[in-house]
Amino acid sequence: MTVSVTSKQAYVSIKPALNKNESIVYTAIERLQPCTNEQIAQFLGWPIQSVTGRTNGLVAKNMATMLDTNDVKDTRQFFSY
């Protein structure tokens, strides 16, 4: 079994745990990682406030990890795993 098949199977198994917007943001993080909330917002064409809640939710569900914890939310770095 290839890594891509295994990764896809893992994603499909966790996808139901995510709501629609979290799933969209999760996919963006996977593609852009490491990335900031601002980069995700630009990539998706969403306002920043639509992204930060989703990234916080993904971190709370252990679906993403915050790399940089400075005080400016828009520049926090995230990556998926």
HUTAUR-V718934 format. One record per residue. N is the residue number from 0. PHI is phi in whole degrees, -180 to 180 (999 if undefined). BURIAL is I if it has 16 or more other ideal C-beta (glycine too) atoms within 10 Angstrom, else O. Layout:
n=N phi=PHI burial=BURIAL
n=N phi=PHI burial=BURIAL
This chain:
n=0 phi=999 burial=O
n=1 phi=-81 burial=O
n=2 phi=-61 burial=O
n=3 phi=-64 burial=O
n=4 phi=-67 burial=O
n=5 phi=-62 burial=O
n=6 phi=-62 burial=O
n=7 phi=-65 burial=O
n=8 phi=-63 burial=O
n=9 phi=-64 burial=O
n=10 phi=-63 burial=O
n=11 phi=-62 burial=O
n=12 phi=-71 burial=O
n=13 phi=-97 burial=O
n=14 phi=-53 burial=O
n=15 phi=-61 burial=O
n=16 phi=-75 burial=O
n=17 phi=-107 burial=I
n=18 phi=-79 burial=O
n=19 phi=-56 burial=O
n=20 phi=-71 burial=O
n=21 phi=-63 burial=I
n=22 phi=-63 burial=I
n=23 phi=-65 burial=I
n=24 phi=-67 burial=I
n=25 phi=-59 burial=I
n=26 phi=-64 burial=O
n=27 phi=-64 burial=I
n=28 phi=-62 burial=I
n=29 phi=-58 burial=O
n=30 phi=-75 burial=O
n=31 phi=-97 burial=I
n=32 phi=-51 burial=I
n=33 phi=-74 burial=O
n=34 phi=-151 burial=I
n=35 phi=-104 burial=I
n=36 phi=-57 burial=I
n=37 phi=-63 burial=I
n=38 phi=-65 burial=I
n=39 phi=-64 burial=I
n=40 phi=-59 burial=I
n=41 phi=-64 burial=O
n=42 phi=-61 burial=O
n=43 phi=-85 burial=I
n=44 phi=74 burial=O
n=45 phi=-106 burial=I
n=46 phi=-69 burial=O
n=47 phi=-56 burial=O
n=48 phi=-68 burial=O
n=49 phi=-82 burial=I
n=50 phi=-93 burial=I
n=51 phi=-61 burial=I
n=52 phi=-65 burial=O
n=53 phi=-70 burial=I
n=54 phi=-67 burial=I
n=55 phi=-62 burial=I
n=56 phi=-64 burial=I
n=57 phi=-66 burial=I
n=58 phi=-64 burial=O
n=59 phi=-62 burial=O
n=60 phi=-90 burial=O
n=61 phi=58 burial=O
n=62 phi=-99 burial=I
n=63 phi=-147 burial=I
n=64 phi=-123 burial=O
n=65 phi=-82 burial=O
n=66 phi=-90 burial=O
n=67 phi=-122 burial=O
n=68 phi=-112 burial=O
n=69 phi=-69 burial=O
n=70 phi=-80 burial=O
n=71 phi=-97 burial=O
n=72 phi=-54 burial=O
n=73 phi=-68 burial=O
n=74 phi=-109 burial=O
n=75 phi=-64 burial=I
n=76 phi=-97 burial=I
n=77 phi=-131 burial=I
n=78 phi=-146 burial=O
n=79 phi=-101 burial=I
n=80 phi=-151 burial=O
